[in-house]
Amino acid sequence: MDGEHGKEVVCMSATDIARESLYQVLIRDCTYLIARYFPVEAPETTAERFARMNNAVSRLVMVAQAGEIDSIRSTQVAIDTLSVRTPWLKRTKWQDRFAGKDMTSLVELGEKPGQGEAWLLELWKDVGTLIRRCNDGLKDVMARDWDRILYWLASAKRESARKAPMNVHLQLKTVDQYGSYWQRFICFCMGVLDKNTEEIAGFKFTKEQKEVLEELRALYVLGHQDEELALKRKQLLRTSIRFIRQTVWDVGTPALVFFSGILGYKKDTGRWREPKDYTNILAGILWCMRVLVLEYTLPMSSRDRLGQDKEVSPLERVKEVWDKFLVEEEDCPFATLHSLMVYGMALAKNTVGAGTTNWSYDARYLAFRGRQVEMALWKGFFKDLTMVAEKKLALGLLFQKDGRVLGPNLWQVEDDQSREDIGYYFGRKESRDWKEAREKMLSWLEEAGDPYHLIEDDGEEGAMFAATAIDKYQALDQEFRELLYILVLAMGGASPRGTEMASLKYMNTQHGTRNIFVCGGQVMVVTEYNKTESVTKQQKVRSGIMCADLTM
């Protein structure tokens, strides 16, 4: 038919109209007619409308997230609320000292520098080296039998030495962990100095501290690596002592006390640390302060000469600085941090830790940190792991073709637990037992056809073990021991700490009695080491009985 303006309009059949909605037909025809006289916009499709709404919602979410991040970064809280004024937070003064501060930025100032900050990364490494050298100096004092220094160095009371000397047998990873606190502190100070953010951070450097920091920075920015190594070490030690010797009367809160509060903030959770998570950090900082003072007063390279000084003894040299800056009676960083550590340890002792494990009412499921574990699958996993370990032992290490482990009946094993002679354990009664065991292993190896080609016979020097084959055999032995380690941890009762497990001995040695015994047809593991031994000077004996699958 003809339209009003002479344009033919397509007629729709009844079938077509039924196929399309009336709304779509009207929109199509009206748009076609009106478009001849003025431009029109096509109606917004459903997809376009959803896209526009999604963009608007995304912008709102971004604004909300930005506000949430700002809220988390800032520690400005209603500090008058009694619920947040815990005794611990009152003592630390963190809520007042860092109110309104961007804690994330403060924490990042003391983190390990990246590859783009070459001189600062070099500084970080040199501080770690200095702390390790100080630890060596601590051991050197013990080797010289200058033990009296260790007793006084461990004390925080001016009038008396401690009853036990300072521990000189820290593991290297502990030394590095303690040293990382000092590394972070020095880099934090450098960051504040470079960005001139003392007022923003909330503390001030003394004039002497600024001078030594600027001199230290000049050495790393302008100096040469090889020529300035000794000078850098000396300046690092001098800088550290400047901060240790600071008092509260100088410019207010000492930099060390301020920085220790930053270490009390957990960036990942946005919360302050509880005493149980913080006293170990304080212990590390205090340890660094002690060994740095020792190296400053008694440089390890000069101790032979200083030991011959008839006028001033090495102990007197140490006490000259210790008496002013490493005791609780003075208003110095050590006194503040030490008293806070003692207070925190008293609180932590009476604190019940957060629960991590829950059982279902029917004991079928165990929830560990919110993750459910079905006990039937757990038991099946370790049963399968036991079979894997048994096959690895039988086929790979004992050369048994049938995959079965040949061993004695544990009910028939006579284990004299009172014997203390070196080399004795439940599998050896007499010296000839070793010879019999070696002969048996060689016969098994021969029967198996030497699958690893362990034995070489060149016809001249006789049979010898091949080095490459030995390496392969030892690798299998290592794999088996790792499996056994996991099985003992999981199936031997309450699992001990890793340090306790790593120190287990199956036979008596010069350094102590074995830890593995056979009693009543079962294998028993007895440990004596515990993490409180260095503090309490007492051993806590703990025993665990292996399940039947592990003692077959």
Buried (B, 14 or more C-beta within 10 A) or exposed (E): EEEEEEEEEEEBEEEEEEEEEEEEBEEEBEEEBEEEEEEEEEEEEEEEEEEEEEEEEEEEEEEEEEEEEEEEBBBEEEEEEEEEEBEBBEBBEBBEBBEEBBBBBBBEBBBEBEEEBEBBBBBBEBBBBBBBBBBBBBEBBBEEEBEBBBBBBBBBEBEEBBEEBBEBEBEEEBBBBBBBBBBBBBBBBBBBBEEEBBEEBBBBBBEBBBEBBEEBBEBBEEBEEEEBEEEBBBBBBEBBBBBBBBBBEBBEBBBBBBBBBBBBBBBEEBEBBBBBEBBBBBBBBBBBBBBBBBBBBBBBEEBEEBEEEEEEBBBEBBBEBBBBBBBBEBEBBBBBBBBBBEBBBEBBEEEEEEEEEEEEEEEEBBBEEEEEEEEEEEEEEBEEBBEEBBBBBBBBBBBBEEEEBEEEEBEEBEBEEEEEEEEBBBBBEEEEEEEEEEEEEBEBBEEBEBEBEBBBEEEEEEEEEBEEBEEBBEEBBEBBEEBBBBBBBBBBBEBBEEEBBEBBEEBBEEEEBBBBBBBEEBBBBBBBBBEEEEEEEEEEEBEBBBBEBBBE
